[in-house]
């Protein structure tokens, strides 16, 4: 069984404090991942994490988004460098709890064509899984035909890998317990964006990838249901449960 798990940038960082890791929460989720893999060693796990206070602030400073690119190599290096630093922190935390985590940097392997379609080869990730590793990818900048480099969100990586690897389960660990309605209650199931459009808003902090609305739009493209949940429910998800909101396209 293949599972793709996204750790939101707001989960692993202090999102309103530039380049600050939330070590307490990161350690908690890493411990849950380690325990989950120990309990079910038949699961192939791919981890993707967001940018949080690392990538988003640099992207905003250079005015780079998922659609507006840059040909400035310095901007690309600053955004990618920040994400690389966060990736190392995530790898260290996972490794500390017995997870055989290894990095995969999208800048080096992915690109978008003129129409914005993503090409993210998954053969290397698949081989890593077969060799017993846990690949850890992250939101990044990637070459974009005609635009230089644009932002590739962790949510788009999740969708691409889930499709390429024929994932059985997809989960997004966020700071909220699911998709919330206008009264702040968790919406159990989402099957169409229009049904929840009025309730969805952007992230509270700097986010160039669309906040919760972007997550839901991306997950609706999947062939398998995806769960959105908080760190408190990560163990439930890894044990096979469907906590929070289930998004079904």
C-alpha positions in Angstrom: 0.0 0.0 0.0 1.3 3.4 -1.0 0.5 6.5 1.1 1.3 10.1 0.2 1.3 12.4 3.3 1.6 16.1 3.1 2.8 18.0 6.2 1.5 21.6 5.9 4.0 24.4 6.1 2.0 25.9 8.9 2.4 22.6 10.8 6.2 22.4 10.7 7.0 26.1 10.9 6.0 29.2 12.8 4.4 30.6 9.7 4.3 34.3 10.9 8.0 34.2 11.9 10.4 34.1 8.9 12.5 30.9 8.7 11.4 29.5 12.1 10.8 25.8 12.6 8.1 24.7 15.0 10.3 22.1 16.6 7.7 20.9 19.1 5.0 20.2 16.5 7.5 18.8 14.0 8.8 16.4 16.5 5.3 15.3 17.4 4.3 14.6 13.8 7.7 12.9 13.2 7.0 10.6 16.2 3.6 9.8 14.8 5.0 8.9 11.4 7.7 6.7 13.0 5.2 4.9 15.2 2.9 4.4 12.3 5.5 2.9 10.1 6.7 0.6 12.9 3.1 -0.6 13.4 2.5 -1.2 9.7 5.8 -1.9 8.0 4.0 -2.9 4.8 3.2 0.7 4.0 5.2 2.6 1.4 5.2 6.2 2.5 6.0 9.4 0.6 6.2 12.6 2.6 5.7 16.1 1.1 6.0 19.3 3.2 5.0 22.8 2.5 7.0 26.0 2.7 5.6 27.7 5.7 7.8 30.6 6.9 10.7 29.5 4.8 9.7 29.4 1.1 6.7 31.7 1.1 8.4 34.8 2.5 11.2 34.6 -0.1 8.7 33.9 -2.9 6.6 36.9 -1.9 9.7 39.2 -1.6 10.7 38.2 -5.2 7.0 38.4 -6.4 7.2 34.8 -7.6 4.0 32.8 -7.5 2.6 29.6 -9.2 1.9 31.7 -12.3 4.3 34.7 -12.1 7.9 33.6 -12.7 11.4 35.0 -12.5 14.5 34.7 -14.6 16.6 35.9 -11.6 18.9 33.1 -10.5 19.5 34.8 -7.2 15.7 34.7 -6.5 15.6 31.0 -7.4 18.5 30.2 -5.2 17.1 32.1 -2.2 13.7 30.4 -2.5 15.1 26.9 -3.1 17.8 27.4 -0.4 15.2 28.3 2.2 13.2 25.2 1.3 16.3 23.1 1.4 17.0 24.2 4.9 13.5 23.4 6.0 13.7 20.0 4.3 16.8 19.2 6.3 15.0 20.0 9.5 12.1 17.7 8.5 14.6 14.9 7.5 16.4 15.3 10.9 13.1 15.1 12.8 11.9 12.0 10.9 15.3 10.3 11.2 15.3 10.9 14.9 12.2 8.7 15.1 13.5 5.8 13.1 12.2 6.9 9.7 14.5 6.1 6.7 13.9 9.6 5.2 15.8 10.8 2.2 15.4 14.1 0.3 14.0 14.7 -3.2 14.3 18.3 -4.5 11.7 19.2 -7.1 13.9 22.0 -8.7 16.2 19.3 -9.9 13.7 16.9 -11.4 10.4 18.8 -12.3 9.3 21.4 -14.8 6.2 23.0 -16.2 5.4 23.5 -19.9 4.0 26.6 -21.5 0.5 25.7 -20.5 1.6 25.2 -16.9 1.3 21.4 -17.0 3.6 19.8 -14.5 6.1 17.1 -15.4 7.4 15.5 -12.2 9.0 12.1 -13.0 8.2 9.6 -10.3 10.5 6.7 -11.3 13.2 7.7 -8.8 10.7 8.1 -6.0 9.2 4.7 -6.8 12.7 3.1 -6.7 13.4 4.7 -3.3 10.2 3.2 -2.0 11.1 -0.2 -3.3 14.5 0.1 -1.6 12.9 0.8 1.8 13.4 4.6 1.9 10.8 7.3 2.7 11.2 10.0 0.1 10.6 13.5 1.4 9.7 16.2 -1.1 8.8 19.8 -0.6 7.3 22.9 -2.3 9.9 24.5 -4.5 10.7 26.6 -7.5 10.8 24.8 -10.8 11.6 25.8 -14.4 8.6 26.9 -16.3 8.6 27.3 -20.1 8.5 31.0 -21.0 8.4 32.2 -17.4 11.8 31.3 -16.0 10.9 29.7 -12.7 7.6 29.6 -10.8 6.4 28.1 -7.5 5.4 24.5 -7.4 3.2 23.9 -4.3 3.4 20.9 -2.1 -0.3 20.3 -2.8 0.4 20.0 -6.6 3.3 17.6 -5.8 0.9 15.5 -3.7 -1.6 15.2 -6.6 1.1 14.4 -9.2 2.8 11.7 -7.1 -0.5 10.2 -6.0 -1.4 9.8 -9.6 2.0 8.6 -10.8 2.5 6.1 -8.0 -1.2 5.0 -8.0 -1.3 5.8 -4.3 -3.9 4.0 -2.2 -4.2 6.8 0.4 -3.6 10.5 0.5 -3.6 12.7 3.6 -3.0 16.4 4.3 -2.0 17.3 7.8 -2.9 20.9 8.5 -3.3 23.2 11.5 -7.1 22.9 11.3 -9.1 19.7 11.9 -10.5 19.7 8.3 -12.3 22.0 5.9 -14.4 24.3 8.1 -17.8 25.7 7.3 -18.8 29.3 8.0 -19.6 28.4 11.6 -16.2 26.8 12.1 -17.4 23.2 12.1 -15.7 20.5 10.1 -17.3 19.6 6.8 -17.2 15.8 6.7 -17.1 15.4 2.9 -16.4 17.7 -0.1 -17.2 16.5 -3.6 -17.3 19.8 -5.5 -15.5 23.1 -4.9 -18.7 25.1 -5.5 -20.3 23.4 -2.4 -17.7 25.0 -0.1 -16.5 28.0 -2.0 -18.2 30.5 0.3 -16.6 28.9 3.4 -13.0 28.7 2.0 -10.6 31.6 2.4 -6.8 32.1 2.1 -4.2 31.4 4.7 -3.8 33.8 7.7 -0.1 34.2 6.9 1.9 34.8 3.7 1.0 32.0 1.3 1.6 32.1 -2.4 0.0 28.8 -3.1 -3.7 29.3 -2.4 -4.4 28.3 1.2 -7.2 25.9 1.9 -9.0 26.7 -1.3 -5.9 25.7 -3.3 -5.7 22.4 -1.3 -9.3 21.5 -2.0 -9.1 22.3 -5.7 -6.0 20.2 -6.0 -7.4 17.2 -4.2 -10.6 17.2 -6.2 -8.4 16.1 -9.2 -7.4 12.9 -7.5 -8.8 9.4 -8.3 -8.7 8.4 -4.6 -10.3 10.1 -1.6 -8.0 12.4 0.4 -8.3 13.3 4.1 -7.5 16.8 5.5 -6.9 16.7 9.3 -4.9 18.2 12.2 -1.7 16.8 13.8 -3.9 15.4 16.6 -5.4 13.0 14.0 -2.2 12.0 12.2 -1.9 8.7 14.1 -5.5 7.9 13.2 -4.9 8.5 9.5 -1.7 6.5 9.5 -3.6 3.6 11.2 -6.0 3.5 8.3 -8.7 6.0 9.5 -10.2 8.9 7.6 -10.3 11.8 10.1 -11.2 15.4 9.4 -12.6 16.1 5.9 -12.6 13.6 3.1 -12.3 15.2 -0.4 -13.7 13.1 -3.2 -13.4 14.2 -6.8 
